[in-house]
Amino acid sequence: MTNRPRSARRGFSIIEMMVAMTISAMLLTATMAALDASFKSYKTTTETVSTHVVGRLVMQRLATLIRTGDQFGPYPVNPILNPELTTDTIEFVTIPDPQLNIHEVWQIARVTVAGPTGPFELRATVEHYENDVMTSTSTRTLVRRVQDAQFTLLYDVGPRLLRATIDLTLRPDDVQADTIGSFGLETPVVRMVSSVAPRRLND
C-alpha cells in the first residue's frame, strides 16, 4: 500500500486563515456601511418628501384663507410712503354670512416653542362672532418644526391689501440627526414662497 505524500494532506496555515478572515471582515464592513448609507439616504429622501407635502398643504390652506379674507392687518404706518410691510403675523376677517350674520377673525402668527417641534410653530387663533358678539375662541397649530415664517403685505391707500406673500421654511419631520458619517448627508430644510391676492378688496 502506497502512502500519500505529506504535502497532499496539508491544510491552511494560521497565517492564511487570518488573511482570509481579515479580507472577509473588510468586505462585510464595507457592505454594511453601504447598506447603512442606503437606508439613511432613503430616510432622508422620505423626510424631504413628507415635509414638502405638509408644506404644500399648509400653503394652500393659508392661500385660500387670505384669498377669501377681508379687513387685513397689521397695517403699515404710512401706506403711501411705505406700502409694504414684513411681519411674522397676519390678521383678517372671513367674509361674513349675511343671512346668519356670522364671521370669524383669524390671527396667524409665528410662535416660539421649546423642544423638538421648534424653534417655531405656526398657530391660528380664531374668534367666532355672531351678531357682532364674540361667542367663542380657539387656537390651533397649523404646522410644527417651522424654521421661519414671514408675511409680506403690500397695501394700497385705504388701506386695502393688494397682495400677501407667504415665506415658509420648514425643518424635516425627524428630530434625530441624519448626518451619515463622513458623507455629510443631511436632510435639508424646505422653503416655500407663495403670493396671493384677496378676491374681495377692502372698500
C-alpha positions in Angstrom: 0.0 0.0 0.0 1.5 3.4 -1.1 1.3 6.3 1.4 0.2 9.7 0.0 2.8 12.5 0.3 2.5 14.6 3.4 2.2 17.7 1.3 -1.1 16.4 -0.1 -2.7 16.2 3.3 -1.6 19.7 4.4 -4.4 22.2 5.4 -4.4 26.0 5.6 -1.9 27.6 7.8 -2.8 30.0 10.6 -1.5 33.0 8.6 -3.6 32.0 5.6 -6.7 31.7 7.7 -6.1 35.1 9.3 -5.6 36.8 5.9 -8.8 35.2 4.7 -10.7 36.3 7.8 -9.3 39.8 7.5 -10.4 40.1 3.9 -13.9 38.7 4.7 -14.2 41.2 7.6 -13.3 44.1 5.4 -15.8 43.1 2.8 -18.6 42.7 5.4 -17.8 46.0 6.9 -17.8 47.8 3.5 -21.1 46.0 2.7 -22.7 47.0 6.0 -21.5 50.6 5.6 -23.0 50.8 2.1 -26.3 49.3 3.3 -26.5 51.8 6.2 -25.8 54.7 3.9 -28.5 53.4 1.6 -31.1 53.2 4.4 -30.3 56.7 5.7 -30.4 58.1 2.2 -33.8 56.6 1.7 -34.9 58.0 5.1 -33.6 61.5 4.2 -35.5 61.4 0.9 -38.8 60.3 2.5 -38.5 63.0 5.2 -37.9 65.7 2.5 -40.9 64.5 0.5 -43.1 64.4 3.7 -42.0 67.9 4.6 -42.8 69.1 1.1 -46.3 67.5 1.3 -47.0 69.1 4.7 -45.7 72.5 3.5 -47.8 72.5 0.3 -51.0 71.7 2.3 -50.3 74.5 4.7 -49.5 77.0 1.9 -52.7 76.0 0.1 -54.7 76.5 3.3 -53.2 79.9 4.0 -53.7 81.0 0.4 -57.3 80.0 0.5 -57.9 81.8 3.8 -56.2 85.0 2.5 -57.9 84.9 -0.9 -61.3 84.8 0.8 -60.5 87.2 3.6 -61.2 90.8 4.3 -60.0 93.7 6.6 -56.4 92.6 6.7 -53.8 93.6 9.3 -51.4 94.7 10.6 -51.2 97.9 8.6 -48.1 99.9 7.7 -47.6 103.2 9.5 -47.9 105.1 6.2 -49.2 103.1 3.3 -48.5 105.9 0.9 -44.8 106.2 1.6 -44.2 102.6 2.7 -46.9 100.4 1.3 -45.1 97.1 2.1 -44.8 95.5 5.5 -43.0 92.4 6.5 -44.2 90.7 9.7 -44.5 87.3 11.4 -48.2 87.6 11.8 -51.3 88.3 9.7 -54.9 89.1 10.8 -58.0 89.1 8.7 -61.8 88.6 8.8 -63.6 85.9 7.0 -66.3 87.1 4.6 -69.5 87.1 6.8 -72.6 85.2 6.1 -75.2 88.0 5.5 -78.1 85.7 6.4 -76.8 84.4 9.7 -74.6 87.4 10.5 -71.7 85.2 11.4 -68.0 85.8 10.8 -64.6 84.9 12.1 -61.5 86.9 12.9 -58.3 85.0 12.2 -54.8 85.7 13.5 -52.0 83.5 12.1 -48.7 84.0 13.9 -45.2 82.5 14.2 -44.9 81.4 17.8 -41.6 80.4 19.6 -41.7 77.0 21.1 -39.1 74.9 23.0 -38.3 71.3 22.3 -38.0 69.2 19.2 -41.1 70.7 17.5 -39.4 74.1 17.4 -37.9 76.6 17.0 -41.3 78.0 15.9 -44.8 76.8 15.2 -47.4 78.5 13.0 -50.6 78.9 15.1 -54.0 80.3 14.2 -56.2 82.0 16.8 -59.8 82.1 15.6 -62.5 84.3 17.2 -66.1 83.4 16.3 -68.7 86.2 16.1 -72.4 86.1 15.8 -74.4 89.3 15.6 -71.1 91.2 16.2 -70.7 89.4 19.6 -67.8 87.0 20.2 -69.2 83.6 21.0 -66.0 81.6 21.3 -62.3 81.5 20.5 -60.0 78.7 19.6 -56.3 78.2 19.0 -54.9 75.5 16.6 -51.5 74.6 15.4 -51.2 74.8 11.6 -47.7 73.3 11.3 -44.8 72.5 13.6 -41.0 72.4 13.1 -41.0 75.9 11.5 -37.6 77.3 10.8 -39.0 80.7 9.8 -42.3 82.2 8.7 -42.9 85.7 7.3 -45.7 87.5 5.7 -45.0 90.4 3.3 -48.1 92.5 2.9 -48.5 95.1 0.1 -51.2 97.7 0.7 -52.9 100.3 -1.3 -54.4 103.5 0.0 -57.3 102.7 2.3 -55.5 100.7 3.4 -56.5 97.7 1.4 -54.4 94.6 0.9 -53.3 94.2 -2.7 -51.0 91.1 -2.2 -49.7 88.9 0.5 -46.5 86.9 0.1 -46.1 83.9 2.4 -42.5 82.8 3.1 -42.4 79.5 5.0 -39.3 77.4 5.9 -39.8 74.0 7.5 -37.4 71.6 9.1 -37.6 67.9 8.3 -40.1 65.8 10.3 -37.5 63.7 12.0 -35.9 65.3 15.1 -32.9 62.9 15.1 -29.6 63.7 13.5 -29.4 62.5 9.9 -25.7 63.0 9.2 -24.1 59.9 7.8 -20.5 59.7 9.0 -18.1 61.4 6.7 -20.7 61.6 3.8 -22.3 64.7 5.4 -25.7 63.7 4.2 -28.3 65.8 6.0 -32.0 66.4 5.4 -32.3 69.9 4.2 -34.9 72.4 5.2 -37.8 73.1 2.8 -38.6 76.7 1.9 -41.8 77.6 0.1 -42.9 81.1 -1.1 -46.3 81.9 -2.5 -48.1 85.2 -3.3 -51.9 85.5 -3.2 -54.3 88.4 -3.7 -57.6 88.7 -1.9 -60.7 88.3 -4.1 -62.5 90.8 -2.2 -60.6 94.0 -1.5 -61.5 96.4 1.3 -63.8 99.2 0.3 
